[in-house]
Amino acid sequence: MHGPTKTAIWMLGLTLTLSACTPTMTNRAPQPVNVTVLGLNDFHGNLLPTGFSGVKVPDPKDATKTVNLSTGGAEIIGGYVDSVRAANPNTVFVGGGDLIGASPVISSLLRDEPSVDALSAIGMHASALGNHEFDQGLSELLRMQNGGCASNAPDKACKFEAAYAGAKFKWLGANVEDKTTGKNPFQPYYIEEIGGARVAFVGAVTKTTPGIVSPSGVATLNFLDEADSANKYVPELKKLNVDAIILLIHEGGEAKNPDGTADLAAYMKGGCMNLSGAIVDITKRLDPAFNAVISGHSHKGYNCLVGTTPVIQGDFYGHLLQRLDLSVDKANHKLLSIKAENVLMDASATTKLPKSAAMTALVAKAKGLTDAVSKTVVGKLSAAQISRGNNDAGESALGDVIADSQLAAASAAAQGSAVIALMNPGGIRADLLASAEGNSVTFGDAFAVQPFGNTLTVVTLTGAQLKTVLEQQWQGQPGGPRLLQISRGLTYTYDLSQPDGSKVVAGSLKLGGVAIDPAAKYRVVDNSFLADGGDAFAEFKNGTDRLSQPNLGDVDAFIAYLKANSPVSGGAQDRIVKK
């Protein structure tokens, strides 16, 4: 049998136990200590539960349908961590990066300070940096770490608490380097002394970070090789007599069956061994002193082995918590055994997991400060949602709408006289859901789609430059091709059999049915992230007559379009053709 039930089994019930052995004789009588490590990756400020596609339950509104199980949220995560800590005081709570950034209204409108406060209060001690921690630039990230109110968003900072105290946990980045000084602005590792044992956590962020965040925000930093940087600290940690070393890394992969499904329970007992993606090579190159890898970034759930090293990731938004149960010998400074599993953070009405009263109060406070804005109705849809899912050519119904909204916002002369809009798919973070009555869309619904706070920028590109931008969709993209979403009137065909730089079929690139002239000039609107060369679209930086619009946000353009065109339907997905 194949289906969601079995998919859930591998994520929830698959455990992995390894016994550690050493070829050398020890001189001291073993002194075992049991340590539990709980990991959270890609939380993205989701203080409230969200749907987990790994488990389907009956739709309370329609018994013939199913919906995703409600999972995650600060109350359930906090309650579970508290319960584990009560059972074993030797419990450490850590993160795999992207704890903040691309967050929903309840956190983002308060500059993610409620999320940092929540994780601090739950007892997180260390986390890898994620690329989204750099969304607002290095100086703002350092404020999030150290506290204070001198923010680049004074309308959001220090609105949750009058004085933001900073994170009580440390963001770790062993592979981050200041270009000028060569020094690391972040702590590379953290050692937890617990129950007499010493467990070290080394942190690293994906080296592709400069290509997937606004380049200007990280212009002073180098992001080095993850494995080389982590290995660098092993001799130092050994001198400090640590008993185990765990890598916290914001890089990941994906595990699938040979038939392409994600149902690993029936495929591999005792830990999947077919993991693919960047995390595999990184793990293979780690020093053998690393005992496990807590990963993130790819938003997947898996519990695998790379060689003999457990590599685990807990989906995203707190749907699953990663759990490692270690037995370490504090006398001889070695790992005796390790058991890995993912634990479902069931937040449904029938959950058996406890809730944290402290988190209930924190969430209620954040909601009280943001609900009035979040629940404001801004438009209607013709159906219950518009999907961000791509067709075979890489075009989405929601991408069409967003591109059209940006074109509408920047087409007037005062706003830049744009005739084309281009939108990066990574900036579309969720389907557009009509959560209010009568297929109505709230501010919170719209904000969840575009939570980055980008503004619109209009530049002049020649027809030749426009084609170069489109060719860059297949060139140097971290994680593979990224098909830009395009506004109405712009059409083209691409052929993947052609070499890089020639995939857009000659003569197919048209605006309003008229072939784009390589020598002619076109006003193009995009968001500030793309205009800055984000997602490896470097050609945007060569545009001329740049008009930056700091008071015209991408979400503002989106909401204005919803208001003006309700009820809104998804685009026809007929602008891009794959040959």
MARGU-913028 format. One line per 4 residues: their letters; for each residue y, x, z of C-alpha. Coordinates in steps of 0.1 Angstrom, whole numbers. Layout:
<recs>
a) Y:X:Z  ...;
</recs>
This chain:
<recs>
mhgp) 0:0:0  35:12:-9  67:-1:6  94:2:32;
tkta) 69:-1:61  51:31:51  84:48:43  95:42:78;
iwml) 62:56:92  67:91:79  103:93:92  95:78:125;
gltl) 60:87:135  53:119:117  51:147:143  45:183:139;
tlsa) 31:206:165  28:244:161  14:269:185  32:302:186;
ctpt) 12:334:187  22:370:190  2:401:181  17:421:210;
mtnr) 5:422:246  29:409:272  35:426:305  45:396:327;
apqp) 27:365:338  39:336:315  66:313:330  66:282:307;
vnvt) 97:260:305  97:227:285  130:222:266  139:192:245;
vlgl) 164:196:217  180:165:202  198:168:169  224:145:151;
ndfh) 234:152:115  260:136:92  273:112:118  306:108:99;
gnll) 323:90:128  300:60:127  305:47:162  291:14:152;
ptgf) 255:8:139  249:7:102  219:-4:80  190:20:76;
sgvk) 172:16:43  140:32:57  132:0:76  136:-35:62;
vpdp) 137:-67:83  140:-104:75  175:-115:65  187:-140:92;
kdat) 207:-159:66  179:-162:41  142:-159:50  132:-151:15;
ktvn) 152:-118:16  152:-86:37  181:-65:50  183:-29:63;
lstg) 175:-25:100  207:-20:121  205:15:135  226:42:151;
gaei) 260:38:168  273:56:199  259:31:223  223:36:212;
iggy) 225:73:206  242:78:240  216:56:258  187:75:242;
vdsv) 201:109:250  206:98:286  171:85:288  156:117:275;
raan) 177:138:297  166:117:327  130:124:318  136:161:312;
pntv) 167:176:326  161:205:302  175:186:273  201:199:248;
fvgg) 220:177:224  233:195:192  246:187:157  239:195:121;
gdli) 274:191:108  296:164:92  301:148:126  335:137:115;
gasp) 352:131:81  346:103:56  346:80:86  350:43:89;
viss) 382:27:101  372:26:138  372:64:138  393:75:109;
llrd) 425:55:118  424:74:151  419:108:133  382:109:144;
epsv) 392:116:180  371:87:194  340:102:177  346:137:191;
dals) 352:122:225  320:102:223  298:131:213  314:152:240;
aigm) 308:125:266  272:121:255  268:158:262  267:176:229;
hasa) 270:214:234  270:228:199  270:218:162  270:235:129;
lgnh) 302:230:109  299:206:80  319:206:48  336:174:59;
efdq) 349:190:90  372:208:66  385:177:49  419:180:65;
glse) 421:217:63  414:246:87  444:241:110  435:204:117;
llrm) 398:214:123  409:240:148  430:212:165  399:190:166;
qngg) 381:219:183  408:230:207  429:198:213  466:190:211;
casn) 487:166:191  503:189:165  485:172:136  491:168:99;
apdk) 486:131:106  510:122:134  505:85:127  468:89:137;
ackf) 466:118:161  467:112:199  466:75:195  432:71:211;
eaay) 443:91:241  479:102:248  467:138:249  437:148:228;
agak) 417:172:248  395:187:220  358:189:216  337:199:246;
fkwl) 311:212:222  315:242:199  314:240:162  294:270:149;
ganv) 299:288:116  282:322:113  289:323:76  326:316:77;
edkt) 351:345:73  388:349:71  397:365:38  424:386:52;
tgkn) 410:398:85  373:396:78  369:379:112  352:346:119;
pfqp) 375:319:132  345:301:147  318:310:171  287:320:152;
yyie) 261:311:179  257:293:212  232:301:240  221:273:262;
eigg) 208:284:296  186:256:309  158:255:334  158:293:335;
arva) 153:295:298  177:307:271  177:289:238  200:302:211;
fvga) 216:281:183  230:297:153  253:276:131  260:277:94;
vtkt) 277:255:68  268:252:31  283:281:11  293:255:-15;
tpgi) 320:242:8  350:255:-13  338:234:-43  334:202:-24;
vsps) 365:200:-2  401:203:-11  404:239:-21  439:243:-5;
gvat) 424:234:29  400:264:29  419:288:7  421:314:34;
lnfl) 383:314:41  351:328:26  318:310:29  291:335:29;
dead) 253:333:22  238:311:49  205:330:55  221:365:54;
sank) 248:354:79  223:338:103  200:368:102  229:391:111;
yvpe) 230:378:146  192:381:154  193:416:168  222:407:190;
lkkl) 204:376:203  172:396:209  192:420:231  204:390:251;
nvda) 167:381:258  168:346:243  135:327:245  139:307:212;
iill) 163:307:182  171:275:163  193:273:131  217:245:129;
iheg) 227:243:93  247:219:72  225:223:41  195:203:32;
geak) 169:191:7  146:162:-1  109:155:4  90:133:-20;
npdg) 54:125:-31  42:137:-64  48:102:-77  85:104:-67;
tadl) 83:82:-37  94:92:-2  63:79:15  49:110:31;
aaym) 27:95:58  -2:90:34  5:122:15  6:149:41;
kggc) -5:147:77  10:170:103  42:178:85  52:175:48;
mnls) 51:207:28  67:197:-5  104:199:6  127:209:-22;
gaiv) 164:218:-23  186:246:-11  172:245:24  139:258:12;
ditk) 151:292:-1  174:295:29  145:290:53  122:314:34;
rldp) 148:341:38  154:336:75  143:362:100  109:353:116;
afna) 127:351:149  141:316:139  117:291:154  131:259:137;
visg) 158:246:114  178:214:121  194:206:88  219:181:73;
hshk) 241:175:42  216:159:19  215:126:39  177:125:39;
gync) 151:119:65  122:145:66  101:165:90  86:194:71;
lvgt) 72:229:72  85:258:51  59:284:57  53:279:94;
tpvi) 89:270:103  97:233:111  126:220:91  139:186:100;
qgdf) 167:162:91  175:127:105  189:107:75  226:101:82;
yghl) 250:81:103  228:85:134  199:64:119  174:89:132;
lqrl) 177:116:158  159:148:153  138:158:183  122:192:190;
dlsv) 100:196:221  97:233:229  76:252:254  91:287:259;
dkan) 80:316:281  111:327:300  93:357:314  84:372:280;
hkll) 111:356:259  90:339:234  81:304:220  48:290:231;
sika) 48:258:211  70:234:193  67:197:183  91:181:158;
envl) 97:144:152  124:120:140  132:91:164  146:58:151;
mdas) 178:47:167  171:10:166  202:-10:174  189:-44:165;
attk) 189:-73:189  153:-67:197  157:-30:204  138:-14:233;
lpks) 162:15:235  188:15:263  226:14:256  251:37:272;
aamt) 277:18:292  302:46:288  298:44:250  301:6:251;
alva) 335:10:268  346:38:244  337:18:213  354:-13:227;
kakg) 386:7:231  385:21:196  378:-13:182  407:-27:201;
ltda) 430:-2:186  418:-7:150  404:-42:146  438:-58:137;
vskt) 441:-36:107  404:-34:99  398:-72:97  429:-80:76;
vvgk) 417:-97:44  430:-80:13  412:-98:-16  381:-115:-28;
lsaa) 351:-105:-49  332:-127:-74  300:-118:-57  289:-105:-23;
qisr) 294:-68:-33  302:-43:-60  277:-14:-62  285:23:-64;
gnnd) 251:28:-79  251:46:-113  235:34:-145  215:59:-166;
ages) 247:73:-181  262:80:-146  287:51:-146  290:26:-117;
algd) 304:-9:-115  326:2:-85  336:34:-102  351:14:-130;
viad) 371:-8:-106  384:22:-87  395:40:-118  412:9:-131;
sqla) 430:5:-97  444:40:-99  455:34:-135  473:2:-125;
aasa) 490:20:-97  503:49:-118  510:33:-152  546:24:-146;
aaqg) 572:50:-156  584:55:-120  548:62:-109  539:86:-137;
savi) 533:67:-169  495:73:-167  473:61:-195  440:75:-182;
almn) 425:76:-147  396:97:-135  378:94:-102  352:117:-86;
pggi) 320:99:-77  317:118:-44  349:101:-32  332:67:-34;
radl) 314:66:-1  300:31:1  294:-1:-19  323:-25:-17;
lasa) 310:-53:6  327:-87:11  322:-89:48  345:-119:55;
egns) 339:-155:47  340:-167:10  333:-132:-4  365:-120:11;
vtfg) 372:-82:14  389:-68:45  409:-36:48  379:-21:66;
dafa) 356:-29:37  380:-12:12  386:17:35  349:24:39;
vqpf) 347:29:1  375:56:1  380:70:36  395:104:28;
gntl) 431:96:27  438:112:-7  470:104:-25  475:99:-62;
tvvt) 487:127:-86  496:123:-123  494:153:-146  498:159:-183;
ltga) 466:171:-201  462:178:-237  433:162:-255  416:195:-255;
qlkt) 421:199:-217  408:164:-212  376:173:-230  373:205:-209;
vleq) 376:184:-177  347:162:-190  326:192:-199  331:205:-164;
qwqg) 310:176:-152  279:197:-161  293:232:-153  291:248:-119;
qpgg) 288:216:-99  274:220:-64  242:200:-63  241:191:-100;
prll) 262:171:-125  290:149:-113  300:122:-137  337:112:-133;
qisr) 344:75:-133  369:66:-160  394:38:-165  393:10:-191;
glty) 401:20:-226  386:55:-223  352:59:-239  329:88:-249;
tydl) 292:97:-256  274:128:-242  243:146:-253  224:166:-226;
sqpd) 205:184:-253  236:203:-262  247:235:-245  273:236:-217;
gskv) 308:231:-231  296:210:-260  279:180:-243  307:155:-252;
vags) 298:143:-287  324:153:-312  347:124:-322  333:101:-295;
lklg) 361:106:-270  385:78:-276  414:59:-259  418:23:-269;
gvai) 394:29:-298  415:58:-312  401:93:-312  416:116:-286;
dpaa) 438:142:-304  431:177:-290  468:187:-295  483:155:-281;
kyrv) 494:150:-245  481:124:-222  493:114:-187  462:114:-164;
vdns) 461:101:-128  435:113:-103  434:117:-65  449:148:-48;
flad) 414:162:-42  407:164:-79  442:175:-88  437:204:-65;
ggda) 406:214:-85  380:199:-61  344:194:-71  347:224:-95;
faef) 371:205:-118  393:236:-122  410:224:-154  431:198:-135;
kngt) 450:227:-120  462:236:-155  479:202:-160  516:202:-164;
drls) 545:179:-153  527:172:-121  539:142:-102  525:141:-66;
qpnl) 528:108:-48  524:114:-11  533:78:-3  507:63:-27;
gdvd) 473:66:-12  441:60:-32  430:33:-8  464:17:-11;
afia) 461:15:-49  426:1:-45  438:-27:-21  468:-35:-43;
ylka) 444:-40:-72  421:-62:-52  450:-84:-41  464:-87:-77;
nspv) 431:-94:-94  410:-115:-70  383:-125:-74  373:-90:-86;
sgga) 341:-83:-105  323:-50:-110  330:-31:-142  306:-36:-172;
qdri) 295:1:-171  300:4:-208  326:32:-210  302:62:-209;
vkk) 272:64:-232  243:88:-228  228:97:-261;
</recs>
